[in-house]
């Protein structure tokens, strides 16, 4: 393991050095659209700033470089529009600035302004969500998911404040999100009447039930469970966790030695009670075991359910030992690729001291490092080199100090 630590840190250092200068990454100037917008945590300067902040916080990076990237991210008009979220705009900038502030005591004034804007966005979004719930209408994806919605904002407030009024307000909403709707037709209350993009789609005429962490109930389960583990006493929270667990248990697939969960199900599968085994998702964070197993582990710990923790850890271990599943991860990133599996496995293994899982990490890290030797990787955090560097850095240091950098993934 000592060799793995050194190799992982060296690889993370190499990647970080290649991401020091925005002008070198975007020779034509700052990105101004798409996922590479500077305020984007997924694809822009905010995400790359997070890499350098975490390295500096752990004594492996340069605060001047981190500051340069923070300044790049906050330069220009900051969005606090109704669609601002954990991955874009004021909340994303508050997220990275908070992590820098805790280690340096700098950025206090800008963090306060970003916090105020994020709280205002959150309360406006909560008012809309409760109005929708009052009407007993199914949720749009952008209301409740991690990337666009209130689960992500809840992850921020939980990480930023812990037990605070705004955190409790979001958690109360998440608990209410799980309460059955009238005339549910056997579908859970978080069922979405849209396709996987969040829009109506002919492939999903009856919508879908999403298990994943990026856009599904998995992230809400993880955030609620983490809050309960931290001692937040929110009425209805344990029941909400249990309701989600009951649904995921109903649809868990595989055998006891190799359990897995679908990424999503549609009404035909609900009607038949059957999920085709060929629909097993790849082991990604967004829809696969990298995310769903961690959410299940956190829920098991929150509920005092060792059997659930064991099932989650067994699912992760079986995946790590299955070359077929590993070969399905052809990307490097946190969202769709090997970095996400590596980091989720590190979280799961170190949470309970499961050495069977941590013993598999050197092999997985070597796969990721080999893949990174190929040219042409995107620099971004969610699907590119910055995220891979953070996963390798965390493995190499065996440490991710609070406030945890991976809270934006609902893994901590």
C-alpha positions, -999 to 999 in steps of 0.1 A, spaced: 0 0 0 29 24 6 39 21 -30 3 28 -41 2 59 -19 34 73 -35 22 64 -70 -12 79 -64 2 111 -50 27 114 -78 0 110 -104 -22 136 -86 7 160 -85 13 156 -122 -23 162 -130 -25 193 -107 6 208 -123 -10 205 -157 -40 225 -143 -23 255 -128 -29 281 -154 -63 289 -168 -47 306 -199 -30 273 -207 -62 253 -203 -84 277 -222 -61 295 -246 -89 314 -262 -98 330 -229 -123 321 -201 -151 297 -212 -184 315 -214 -210 289 -219 -220 253 -215 -207 232 -186 -173 251 -188 -188 283 -176 -164 297 -149 -191 294 -121 -197 257 -130 -185 232 -104 -188 204 -129 -169 218 -158 -155 253 -151 -130 272 -130 -149 265 -98 -143 228 -101 -106 231 -109 -104 256 -80 -117 228 -57 -88 206 -66 -62 232 -58 -80 242 -26 -81 206 -13 -44 201 -22 -35 233 -3 -56 224 27 -38 191 31 -3 206 26 3 193 -9 -6 224 -29 0 261 -33 -25 286 -19 -15 312 -45 -26 288 -72 -58 280 -54 -65 318 -50 -58 324 -87 -85 298 -96 -110 311 -70 -105 346 -85 -111 332 -120 -143 315 -108 -158 346 -91 -148 371 -117 -178 386 -135 -215 387 -127 -224 358 -103 -257 341 -108 -282 340 -80 -311 333 -104 -338 309 -94 -320 281 -112 -287 286 -93 -277 253 -77 -248 235 -60 -232 230 -94 -236 265 -107 -237 301 -96 -236 315 -61 -241 281 -43 -212 265 -63 -189 295 -55 -200 294 -18 -191 257 -17 -155 262 -29 -150 295 -9 -162 279 23 -135 252 20 -108 278 14 -120 300 42 -119 272 68 -82 267 62 -71 303 57 -96 326 74 -96 345 41 -126 352 19 -149 360 49 -167 389 32 -172 372 -1 -183 340 16 -210 359 36 -224 375 4 -224 341 -14 -240 324 17 -267 351 18 -274 346 -19 -275 308 -16 -299 309 14 -322 332 -6 -322 309 -36 -328 279 -13 -358 295 4 -373 306 -29 -369 270 -42 -384 256 -10 -415 278 -13 -420 265 -49 -415 229 -39 -439 230 -10 -465 246 -32 -461 217 -56 -464 193 -28 -496 210 -16 -510 204 -51 -500 167 -49 -481 170 -82 -451 149 -90 -417 166 -87 -397 179 -117 -361 167 -117 -347 202 -113 -367 206 -80 -352 178 -61 -321 163 -75 -285 168 -64 -271 186 -94 -299 211 -100 -321 209 -70 -328 211 -34 -309 179 -25 -277 196 -37 -285 228 -18 -292 207 13 -258 190 9 -243 225 9 -261 238 39 -254 206 59 -217 209 51 -216 246 57 -236 250 88 -246 215 102 -276 220 125 -290 254 114 -324 266 105 -318 266 67 -304 231 69 -335 219 88 -358 235 63 -343 216 34 -342 183 54 -379 188 63 -386 192 26 -367 160 17 -386 141 44 -419 155 29 -407 145 -6 -409 109 5 -444 110 19 -470 92 -3 -490 112 -28 -527 105 -32 -536 83 -62 -500 72 -64 -508 42 -86 -482 22 -67 -454 47 -76 -432 64 -50 -437 101 -44 -404 110 -59 -413 94 -93 -408 119 -121 -431 122 -151 -402 130 -174 -372 113 -190 -337 111 -178 -328 146 -190 -356 161 -169 -378 168 -199 -407 149 -214 -394 122 -237 -411 97 -259 -389 69 -245 -404 76 -210 -441 82 -216 -449 73 -180 -418 89 -166 -393 70 -144 -381 62 -109 -345 72 -105 -321 55 -80 -290 75 -88 -271 101 -69 -269 127 -97 -306 130 -104 -324 104 -83 -335 96 -48 -301 81 -39 -287 115 -32 -316 125 -10 -312 92 9 -275 99 14 -280 135 26 -308 126 50 -288 97 64 -257 119 68 -278 145 86 -292 119 110 -257 106 117 -247 141 126 -275 142 152 -300 165 134 -334 158 149 -358 165 121 -394 153 125 -401 124 101 -365 120 90 -360 84 102 -393 74 86 -383 91 53 -350 72 52 -369 40 59 -394 47 31 -366 52 6 -348 21 18 -380 0 15 -383 10 -22 -346 4 -30 -349 -30 -12 -379 -39 -34 -359 -34 -65 -325 -46 -54 -312 -72 -79 -285 -99 -80 -277 -124 -53 -265 -119 -17 -229 -122 -28 -233 -97 -56 -262 -73 -51 -269 -43 -73 -296 -17 -78 -310 -4 -111 -301 31 -123 -338 37 -130 -370 19 -136 -400 26 -159 -437 19 -155 -434 -13 -175 -409 -27 -151 -431 -17 -122 -461 -34 -138 -441 -66 -144 -421 -65 -112 -391 -74 -132 -358 -57 -142 -339 -72 -170 -304 -83 -158 -289 -67 -188 -300 -34 -175 -275 -35 -147 -258 0 -148 -221 4 -151 -204 10 -117 -205 48 -120 -213 74 -94 -242 89 -112 -264 58 -116 -243 28 -105 -229 11 -75 -203 39 -68 -232 61 -56 -260 37 -47 -238 15 -24 -225 45 -5 -261 58 0 -271 24 13 -242 23 36 -250 57 51 -286 47 55 -276 15 72 -253 34 96 -281 60 103 -307 34 110 -284 11 130 -290 -16 104 -258 -37 101 -274 -60 75 -278 -30 52 -243 -18 57 -231 -53 49 -251 -55 17 -237 -21 6 -202 -31 13 -207 -65 -4 -220 -48 -35 -189 -26 -37 -165 -54 -30 -182 -77 -57 -178 -49 -82 -142 -42 -74 -134 -79 -79 -153 -82 -112 -132 -75 -142 -162 -74 -165 -177 -45 -144 -144 -27 -142 -140 -29 -180 -173 -12 -185 -159 20 -169 -141 34 -200 -140 70 -187 -117 85 -161 -140 109 -143 -159 111 -110 -193 110 -127 -191 82 -152 -157 67 -147 -130 50 -127 -123 80 -104 -158 79 -91 -156 42 -83 -121 47 -67 -133 75 -45 -166 59 -35 -148 27 -26 -123 46 -5 -152 63 13 -170 30 19 -139 11 29 -126 37 53 -160 45 69 -161 11 86 -125 -1 83 -134 -27 57 -99 -39 47 -113 -62 20 -124 -31 1 -94 -10 8 -71 -39 -3 -87 -36 -38 -79 1 -42 -43 -2 -54 -54 -22 -84 -82 2 -92 -58 32 -88 -33 16 -112 -61 12 -138 -70 49 -135 -33 60 -137 -29 39 -168 -60 55 -184 -47 90 -175 -15 83 -195 -36 86 -227 -38 122 -241 -69 143 -246 -86 143 -212 -110 172 -204 -96 193 -175 -130 195 -157 -139 183 -122 -169 160 -129 -158 140 -159 -121 150 -163 -86 153 -150 -94 175 -120 -118 149 -105 -93 121 -112 -66 141 -95 -88 146 -64 -96 109 -62 -59 99 -64 -49 127 -40 -74 114 -14 -62 78 -18 -26 90 -16 -31 110 16 -58 87 30 -74 118 43 -103 142 33 -106 167 61 -139 184 69 -156 202 53 -153 173 29 -146 181 -7 -168 153 -19 -200 165 -2 -210 178 -36 -212 142 -47 -233 133 -16 -206 108 -6 -197 126 26 
